[in-house]
Amino acid sequence: MGASFSFLSARGAPEPRRPAQYQANQYAMPLLTYHSPSAIIIFRRSTELELTCSFRLVSVRKMSEAIDKVRGVRELPLFPLPVVLFPGVPLPLHIFEPKYRQMLDDIRVSNNLFGLSYFDPTATEQELPPAGHVGCVAELTETQALPDGRSNILVVGLIRYQVDSYVERGAPYLVAQVSYFEDDEEDYTLLTDCAQDVAETFTRIAQAVRIINDERAHLPDISDTEPQRLSFLVAAAMEIETDLKQELLELRSTSERLRRLRDMLNRAVKSYEERARIHELAKGCAATVGSAFETLVIRFPDLKRFGRSLLFAVNQEYATRDNELHEGDEMAIFPPVSGGA
């Protein structure tokens, strides 16, 4: 299974403008938005690994602090969305549906907590997430109220929960009784070995992505991140099927989550590093048929067996290796042909 990466920023979310899919916020950061019936989920459209200071502090928060924040909280307002939130990971949201505006008002005068439950209404006939499902507590950390009653907010994943049952409290939004849980205790030495592998491979991919995008931002050192936190951070950064993200969230074994992530990263790393090499080679070479062919050889080594016997065409006309290539040109490569009538 292939995987790509989208690293979230902990900076404030801008007001989206429909129907544009790409837009810039006050920091001129490109965004990709997903419109759901209840909110607009705002993602960084970037492959730069950018962990801001606030993100870094959140990601190393001890689980005991999370437990303290939910101690005594047996009921949670629920916000079903087609996205998976992981503990320690920030998520900017744009709130516009009336019932979730009410939910926002309610939590702001209580504990700033609600449950974010993965739910895609287009993929099921159910009207709400089933009892027993697993979600993540979202802690409200920043709010930007807009004149018309909508809001841009920033939440951070706190701790996972399992819904025991739904309760009726007269609210326009879902409320559930929940139980909180952490990963099971495991041998820390074994966890650190696997976590080191994940951190190293993840960093290799981040460095390759940085080259591909001509980024110069400094990459933070994640090698000393606590194993469970690292597993959540990497799972959040990987653009994989949302159902698979949900499976990773539900796991109660840090080692199993790390093993699955390590397998996915190992399958992806060579491709990213290859693309980075091709990108650097292309930047350093003149745009000719020969230089384009050399980049293809890196990706398709079997082409080497033809030596210099291959034939080239540019825009359906025969060309030599010295022919220049321009934007929009189409280059074709043909194997040598022998025989005939």
QUIFEN-V165750 format. One record per backbone hydrogen bond with DSSP energy under -0.5 kcal/mol. CO is the residue of the C=O (numbers start at 0). NH is the residue of the N-H. Records with the same first field share a line. If there is no record, write none. Layout:
CO->NH, NH
This chain:
3->238
5->7
13->15
16->19
20->32
22->30
24->27
28->24
29->44
30->22
31->42
32->34
33->35, 40
37->95, 96
38->35, 40
39->41, 93
40->33, 42
41->91
42->31
43->45
45->6
47->49
48->50
49->51
51->55
52->56
53->57
54->58
55->59
57->60
61->64, 65
62->66
63->67
64->68
65->69
66->69, 70
69->72
71->73
73->177
75->175
76->114
77->79, 173
78->116
80->82, 118
82->84
85->88
88->156
90->154
91->41
92->94, 152
93->39, 95
94->150
96->99, 100
97->101
98->102
99->103
100->104
101->105
102->106
103->107
104->108
105->108
106->109, 111
111->139
113->137
114->78, 116
115->135
116->80
118->120
119->122
120->123
129->132
132->162
134->160
135->115
136->138, 157
137->113, 139
138->155
141->153
143->151
145->148
149->145
150->94, 152
151->143
152->92
153->140, 141
154->90
155->138
156->87
158->136
159->180
160->134
161->178
162->131
164->176
166->168, 174
173->77
174->166
175->75
176->163, 164
178->161
180->159
186->190
187->191
188->192
189->193
190->194
191->195
192->196
193->197
194->198
195->199
196->200
197->201
198->202
199->203
200->204
201->205
202->206
203->207
204->208
205->209
206->210
207->211
208->212
209->214
210->213
217->219
219->221
221->224
225->229
226->230
227->231
228->232
229->233
230->234
231->235
232->236
233->237
236->5
237->239
238->3
240->244
241->245
242->246
243->247
244->248
245->249
246->250
251->183, 253
252->256
253->257
254->258
255->259
256->260
257->261
258->262
259->263
260->264
261->265
262->266
263->267
264->268
265->269
267->271
268->272
269->273
270->274
271->275
272->276
273->277
274->278
275->279
276->280
277->281
278->282
279->283
280->284
281->284
285->287
286->324
287->291
288->292
289->293
290->294
291->295
292->296
293->297
294->298
295->299
299->302
300->303
301->304
302->305
303->306
305->308
310->333
311->318
312->331
313->316
316->313
318->311
319->322
320->289
322->288
325->328
329->314
331->312
333->310
